[in-house]
Every structure is written in C-alpha cells, then in structure tokens.
Amino acid sequence: MGPLDFLNHLLNFVAPAAWLALGVTLVARIFIKNRPVALTLPAQAAINFVVAVMVLGIGLWVFGRDGKMLTYTGMALLSATSQWVMLRGWR
C-alpha cells in the first residue's frame, strides 16, 4: 500500500468522527440554550473529534474490523456525553 492509499484509508476511517463531532457541537448550540459555554466552537468540535476517533480505534482493535454498528453507537454516545460535560449539563 502506497502513501496515498494509506492517506485515503485514514481519511475514510476518521470521516465519520469528523462529521459527528461537528454535528454534535452544532446541534448542542441549537438545543441547549442559555448555558455558559466554557470552550469555543472549534475547541468543542476538536474534543468531540478526539473522543470519537478514540472510540473508532478501540472498536477496530476489539472487533478487528471497521464499520461495526456497535462502534458507531459508542462513538455517538460518548461524543454526546463529552458535549454534555463541556456544557455542564448536570447544572
């Protein structure tokens, strides 16, 4: 596998994490109003992206392949949880 093929595979692996991180961050701004925002929008999206990529990596390690629905479910749940923590949803 050449470097361009590797880059293509890597970008396709992290693409769901990138879209989910951006989507969760933007939707939280719409639905959760009047909350003190501790971080800027790009910082929240970056934290959600890192969480989602970590879940994808763990799913790849546990299942031995990419694209399992359990991995995507965990990615969505943990990204939403990290967004909830960043917005101090428990208050």
C-alpha positions in Angstrom: 0.0 0.0 0.0 1.4 3.3 -1.0 1.3 6.5 1.0 -1.6 7.9 -1.0 -3.6 4.7 -0.4 -2.8 4.9 3.3 -3.9 8.5 3.5 -7.1 7.7 1.7 -7.9 4.8 4.1 -7.0 7.0 7.1 -9.2 9.9 6.0 -12.1 7.5 5.3 -11.6 5.9 8.7 -11.9 9.3 10.6 -14.5 10.9 8.4 -17.5 9.7 10.5 -15.8 11.0 13.6 -15.3 14.4 12.0 -18.9 14.8 10.8 -20.3 13.5 14.1 -18.1 15.9 16.1 -19.1 18.9 14.1 -22.8 17.8 14.1 -23.0 17.2 17.9 -21.3 20.6 18.6 -23.7 22.5 16.3 -26.8 20.7 17.4 -25.9 21.3 21.0 -25.8 25.0 20.3 -29.3 24.9 18.9 -31.0 22.7 21.6 -29.1 23.7 24.7 -29.5 27.4 25.1 -28.6 29.8 28.0 -25.7 27.7 29.2 -22.3 29.1 29.9 -20.0 27.8 27.2 -16.6 27.2 28.6 -14.9 26.5 25.3 -15.2 27.9 21.8 -16.9 26.0 19.0 -13.7 24.7 17.3 -12.4 23.6 20.7 -15.6 21.6 21.5 -15.5 20.1 18.0 -11.9 19.1 18.4 -12.5 17.4 21.8 -15.5 15.6 20.3 -13.4 14.5 17.3 -10.7 13.1 19.6 -13.2 11.2 21.6 -14.9 9.8 18.5 -11.5 8.7 16.9 -10.5 7.0 20.2 -13.8 5.0 20.1 -13.2 4.1 16.5 -9.7 2.9 17.3 -11.0 0.8 20.2 -13.7 -0.6 18.1 -11.2 -1.5 15.4 -8.9 -3.2 18.0 -11.8 -5.1 19.7 -13.7 -6.3 16.6 -10.7 -6.5 14.2 -12.5 -4.5 11.5 -14.0 -1.1 10.9 -17.7 -0.2 10.4 -19.4 -2.1 13.2 -22.7 -0.5 14.3 -21.7 -1.0 18.0 -18.7 1.1 17.4 -20.7 3.9 15.8 -23.2 3.7 18.6 -20.5 4.1 21.2 -19.0 6.9 19.2 -22.3 8.8 19.2 -23.0 8.2 22.9 -19.5 9.2 24.1 -19.4 12.3 21.8 -22.8 13.4 23.2 -21.6 12.7 26.7 -18.4 14.7 26.2 -20.5 17.6 24.8 -22.8 17.4 27.8 -19.9 17.6 30.1 -18.4 20.5 28.3 -21.7 22.4 28.5 -22.0 21.5 32.2 -25.3 19.7 31.6 -25.7 18.5 35.1 -26.4 22.0 36.4 
